[in-house]
Amino acid sequence: MSLRQLLSRLSGYLGASGSPHRQWWCSRSLDTISSVGSWRGRSSRSPAHWNQVVSEAEKIVGYPASFMSLRCLLSDELSNIAMQLRKLVGTQHPLLTTARGLVHDSRYNLQLRGLVVLLISKAAGPSAENCQNYDMVSGIYSCQRSLAEITELIHTALLVHRGIVNLSELQSSDGPLKDMKFGNKIAILSGDFLLANACNGLALLQNTKVVELLTSALKDLVHGVYQENSSSAKGHSVTENIGVSSWKEQAFRSHCALLANSCQAAMELAKHDAEVQDMAFQYGKHMAMSHKINSDLQPFIKDKTSDSTSFNLNSAPVVLHQEFLGRDLWIKQIGEAQEKGRLNYTKLREAIKAGKGVTSAIDLCRYHGNKALEALESFPPSEARSALENIVFAVTRFS
């Protein structure tokens, strides 16, 4: 059976009919955000679309990034889980959306981390201290390719675990209670299975520092997601005063730590020195932060955003808007957007867009993009380095 047939069969099990809409939920002062210096993006030299950037990068590393965790996703254990997921078709359990997204990732967001690990591995090249225990294919050591797969497994496990719903908040439209309970059990088991495979892969690398780096990233992920879920559980509470510094710390843990530590680990596997490892870490950190802010900005800048679409009140543009506005005026603005006990997101979005939050978030995104580009300057010019630059250009372009 071909790979295409396997994917088609898997998407059939999940009831996927196309690319679904998915909704996933060191500081500078506000005065300096708007004066971060000239933007270094070279739009005339870089691809115009995100999909084009990723497609060209995949050619450089040798294969599509979606293949990295495919061996695990098509294992007998997860194939059986995919068949069991048919029971969730017709419900609103988020695990079904996650599973569909793994098959139909039209925006190339799910496998981004592993792709970056491969690109930075190739951009750095071999070190003076040769790794004789590993084969090198297309300028990337086999152990670095294994690390990219492990990074994807950890990220996928996190997405699957996020598909656990609070049964006490279910509505009749979400689906039968027994199906939602079943979905939660599958989310826990399949997420744990992916993490177990990632841990096994880490052990096979036989590098203590790499294990420490990925363990630290996993700890940050759990901490960051717990903080996010705590805020979400309070119904987008406005009683918490989340400043920019606190937001950046939380965003690093939940969205940047895995990529940053994985990039550093890739350099460690190739036996590069501490300076190269730090530059790889800095690129992963700042690129991931730009990607996160870009994602937060979408409800405020997309032309086709539905007026009724909700957005996270702890996202970057909202936090910056609140910081500029002041706590008292922000609470007043929230009150004015309340209608019949519900928040009118259309009205609140227009109020935020009229302030400085959106433009400041764009500036902050480009600030982190510049930092990522600066980190790349320590790597020699190459196709892989250009691809990493183009990824930064793509996530910091808003016109």
N, C-alpha and C positions, 0 to 999 in steps of 0.2 A: 504494500500500500504506500502511495507517495505521501510526501509531507503535506501537500495541498489537500489530499483526500482526508488525511488525519485531522487537519484543522477544520475542514468542512464538517466532518462527523462530530467533532467536539462542539462546534458552534450549533450543530443541530440538537445535540443533547441539551444545550443551554437555552434553546429557543431564541437564538440571536438572529435578528433580521437585518442587522446593519450596525452602524456605529452609534451606540447610544450616547445620550448626553450624560456626562458624569459630573457630579458636583462634590468636590472633596474639600471637605473642610480641613567690644571696642566701639563705641557710639560717637556720633557727631551731633552737635546741637542743631536745633531747627534753624538757627541763623546761618549756619554754614552749609546746610543741605543744598540750598539754591545757588551756592557759589563753589561748587566742587571742581571748577575748572572746565576747560573746553572738552566737549565730548569727543572721544577718540574714534568713534565708529566711522567706518569707511563704506557707506551704503553703496557707493558706485562700484565697489570691488567685491562686495559680498553678495551671496544669493538673496533673493528677495523674499523667499518664503521659508518658514520653519521646516516644512516637510522636505523641501529641496536641500536645506542645510544638512538634515539628518541623513537623507538618502546618499548624498555625496560623501559624508563622513563614513557611512557603512561600507562604501566601496574601498575606502582607505584601509580599514581594519580587516577586511577580508570576507565578512559575511554580515547579513542583517542582524541588528542587535536583538531582534525578537527571537532569534534562534538560541540565545545564550542560556535561557532557562528552560528551553523546550524539552530537553531530555528528561528533566524532572517533571514538567507539566504533563508530559505524555507517558509517564510511568504507569504501571498497572494500578498502583494505589490511587493516584489522582485521576486516572481515567474512570475508575469505579466511582470516585466522588463526583465527577462530572455527570455521570449517569444519574446519580442520586439527586443532583441539583434540579433534575426535571420536575421533582415534586414541588419546587418553589416557583415554577412558572405560573404566572397569574397573581402572584403576591408582590408586595413592595419590599421584600427583603433585600437590603443593599448588597448582600453577597452575590446575588444573581447579576447585578449590574457590574460588580467587580469582575466576576468570571467572564462576562461578555466583553468587558474592556480588555482582558488579557488576550482575547482572540482578535478583536476588532479595535486595535489601538491606532486609529486613523491619524491622531495628532502626534504620535511617536513620543509620548511623554513617559510611558511606563518603563521603557528600556533605556532611558536617557543616561542613567547613572553608570550602567555597565559600559555603554558606548564611550563615555568620557574617560573611564578608567583605561580602556583599550587605546584611545587616542593619545592620552598623556603618556602611556607606556611607550608607544611608538615615537612620540615626539622627543622623549628623553633618550631613547635608544639604549644600547648596552653601556654599562659602566666600565671603568678601567679594570675593575675586578670581575672577570668573566664568570658567569653562572654556568658552569659546565654540567650541572645536574639537570638542566632543562633545555629542551629544544626551542629554537626560535623560528617562527613562521611569520612572514610578512613584517619582520622587525619587532615582533612581540613574543616574549617568552611564554611557554605553555602555562607556567605558574601564574602569570599575569592574566591570561585568559580565564584560568580557573577562578582567580580573584574577582574578575568581572562577573562571572556567573554567580559567585557567592554574594556579591553586592546586590545583584538582581533578586536572588532568592530572599534575602533579608527584606528588601523593599516590598516584594510581592507578599511575603508573609505578613508584613505590617498592614498592607492594604486589605488582606483577607481578614485579619483580626479586627480591623476597623468595621468590618461588616457585622459586628455583633450589636444587636438592637436592645434597647431597654424595653423589656416586655410590659412594664407598668405604664408605658406611654403609648401603647399601641392603639390604633383606631380601627374601626371595623373595615375600612377600606384597605388596610394594610394586608389583610389575609387572615385565615384561620389561625388561632393561637397555637395549635399543634404544629402547623407548618413553620411558624416563626420560631418556635422552640427548636424544631429540627434544624432550621437554618443556622441558629446560633451554635448548635453542637457541631455542625459541619464546619463552620467558620473557625471554631477553636481547634478542632482536630486537624484540618487541612493547613491552617497557619502554623501549628506546632510541627507538622510534618515537614513543611518547607524550612523552618528554622533548624530542625534536626539535620536535614540535608546540608544546610549551610554550615553548621557546626562540624559536621563530618568532613566537609570539604576544607574547612580551615585547619583541622587537625592534620589532614594529608599534606598541607603545605609545609608543615614542620618548621615553622618560623614563629618563635615566641612573641616577637615584637608585633608581627602582623596580627596574631591572635589578640594581643592587648589592644591594638588600634581598633579592630572591628568590634571587640567587646565593649570598648568605651563608646563607640558610635551607637551600638545597640542600647546601652544604658541611657544615652542622651535621647535616643528615639522614644524609648518608653516614657521617660520623664516628660519630654515635650508633648507627646500625644496625650498623656494623662492631664497635663495642664490645659490643653485644647479642649479635651472632653469635659473637664470640670467647668470650663466657661460655657460650653454648649449646653451642658445639663441645666444651667441656670437660665435657659431661654434667652440667650444673648443679653445677659444682665448688664445694666448700665451703672450698677453700684460700684463696680471695680474700676479704679482709675489706673489703666494700663498705659504707662509712659512709653516713649520710643525705645529707651534703653531696655526695658523689660520685654517689649515686643521683639526686639532684635535677638535677645538672649533666648527667648522661647522659640523663635523661628530658626535659629541656628540648631537647636537641639532636635527639633522635629523635622527639619527640611534640609539642613546643610551638613550636619555632623557625619552622616553616612558617606556622602560623596567626598568630603574633605579628607576623612580618615582613609578611605579606600584609595584615593589618589596618592596619599603619602605611603600607604602600604605597597602600592605598585612600585614605587621607587625603592622601597626597602627590599622587595623581592629581587630587584635588579642590582642591589648592592650599591645604590647611589649614596652620596654623602648627605649629611644633615641639611646642608644648604639647599640642595636640589629637592630633598624631601619636603622642606618647609615651603618652597615655591609651589610644589604640586599641591600641598595642603591649602595654600592661600588661593590658588586658582579654583579648586573644588569648592572651597568655602564661599568665595565671592560670586562665582558663577551660579551656584545654587541659590544664594540669596537674591540675585537678580531674577532668577527664574521664579522664585517664590513671590517676589513683589510684582512681577509681570502678571502672574496668575491672579493675585489679589486685585490688580487693576482692571481686569477684563470686564467685570460688571459695570464699570464706569466709563469705559472707552469703546466698547464694542458697539458697532452700529446696529446690530440685530438683537441686542439684549432686550428681552421682554420687559416692559415697564413694571410688571408685577413680580419679576424675579427677585428673590431675597438675596442678601449678601451677608457675609460674616461681619459682625460689628467689631471684631478684633482684627480685621484685616488692615494692611498697611495704610491705605488712603484714609480709612476711618480713624485710626489711631492718630495719624498726623493731623487730620482735621480737628480732632478733639484737642490735641496739644496746642494748636494755634488758637482755637476758639476759646478755650478755658472750660473748666469743669461745669460751672454753673450754667453757662450759655448752652453747652452741649446737652445737659439734662433738660433744659427748656426746649431745645430743638427736638429732642426725642418725644417730649410731651406733646408738642404741636403736631407731630407726625402720627400720633395715636388716633385711631378711629374705631369706635365701638370695641375698645379693649384690644385691638390688634394694631400692629405697627404697619403703617403705610410706607412700604419700601420705595415706591415711586417718588413720593414727596420727600422722603429723607435723602434719596439719591440725588435729587436735584439740589437740595440744600448743601450737600457735601461737594457736589461738582461746582457750586457757586463759590466755595471757599478755596483755601490753598492746599487742602489735603491731597488732591489728585496730582496737581503739578509737582508738589513736593515729593510724592511717592515716585513719580517719573524721574525726578532728579536723583533720588536716593537709589533707584534701580540703576541708573547710569553711573553713579558714583561707584557702586559695587562692580559694575561692568568694567570700569576703568581700572579698578584694583586687580581684577582678574587678568586683564590684558598686561598690566605691569608685571604680574607674576610670570607670564609667558615669555617675557623678554629674556629670561635667563636660559631659555631653551633655544637650540639652534633652529634656524629657518627650515621648514619642511612642510610637506602636505598635511601631516597630522597637526602641526602647530597652526597652520592656516585654518584647518577645520575647527579647531578649538576656538580660534578667534571668531570665526563665522557664527559659532553657537552663541558667543557673547553678543555679537552684533544682532542676531535674530531675537534674543530675549530682551534687548534694550531698544528696539525700534518700535515706535508708536505712531508711525504715519505711513 
